[in-house]
Amino acid sequence: MTVQTLEHARAAHNRPAGLWDEWRLPEDESIKSFAIITTNANALLAPLHDRMPVVVPPDGWDDWLGENPMTERAVKTLLRPYPEKAMAFWAVDRRVGNVRNDSPDLFAPLNGAQK
């Protein structure tokens, strides 16, 4: 299996949609939980997997974070697959899968190839 990495054209603006909550058990223990929301894969990622994280574009951040009231229709608009033209992916060294490895070159394209 080839290891792949993914980048958005404007990587600094990559914000996956998620939900979080903190709740208490009867024993007064605090539990923090988080979930990344997924949607159908776009055409670029479909050969790798049938799902992908929802990426909220910068102009939707305030809406997603609850700064503005939103209709159900507006929320569904934010949950669409991110445009494939704004993304790229490429094969990377298998060392990326080992947490002991920590180097920027881990994400360098193998053989200079990038999709």
N, C-alpha and C positions, 0 to 999 in steps of 0.2 A: 504494500500500500504506500502511495506517495503522500507525504505530509504536505499540507497546503497552508498558506497564510492568506489573509484577506485584508484589504485596505480600502478605505473610502477615499475618493479623490481629495477630499478635504478632511484628512484623518483627525485633525484637531476638533472637528465638529461631529465626530462619531459618538452619538449618545443613544444607547439602546433603551427602549422603553421597558420599565420595570415597575413592580409594585412592591412595597415593603410594609411591614407592620411590626409592632411590638406589643406583646400581650403577656399577661401574668397568669401563671398556674395558681390553683388554690393554695399551694405551698408558698406563695409569694415569690416564686422563681420567675424571672423575666426571660422571655423567648423573643428573639429578633429573627424575622424571616424575610426573605427576598426572593422574587421570581422575575426572570427575564421573559418578556412576552414574545412569542414567536408568531410568524405568519407563513404563508406559502412562500417557497423560494422563488426568487426572480429567475430570469432565463440564464443568467451567468452562473448562479449557484445550483440550479436544478440538477446538473449532472453529478453534483457532490452529495446533495441531500434534498429532501422534499420540504424542509422547513428552514427558516432563517430568523434571526432576531429582528424585531421591529426596530428600525432606526428612526428616531424623531428628528426631523430637520430643524435647523436653528430657528426658523420662523414659527415652529410649533412648540418650542420649549416652554414658554409661559403658559400656553394652553394645557400642555400635558401635566405641568406641575401645579395646576389648579389656580393660576393667577387670573384666569378668565373663565367665565361660565361657558360650558360647551354643551351642545346638543349631542344626542346619541350618534347622529349622522356625522357630526364633526369629529367625534372620537374615532369612528370607524375609518374616516379619511386618514387619520394619523396611523392607523394600523395596517396600511397597505405595504406591500414589498417595496424596499428601497430601489430606486432606479439602477439597473445594471450598468448603465453608461457612467454612473458616478462611483463605480467600484472597480477593483482589480484583484486578481488572486494569482498566486504562483507557487510552484513547488519550492520547499525549503529543506534544509538539512534535517535529518531525523534527530539530531541533538536537541532540537527545539522541544522535544517531548520529555526531556529529563530536567527536573527542577534544579539540579545541581549546576546546570549550564546557564550562564547569565552573561550574554554578550550581544551587542547590537548586530553582529554578523550572522546571528542565528536566523534572521529574517531576510538575509540576502538571497536573491533568486538563484536557484541551482542552474548552472549552465547559462546564466544571464537571461533566462526565459521569463517573461511576464505576460499574463493575459490581460 
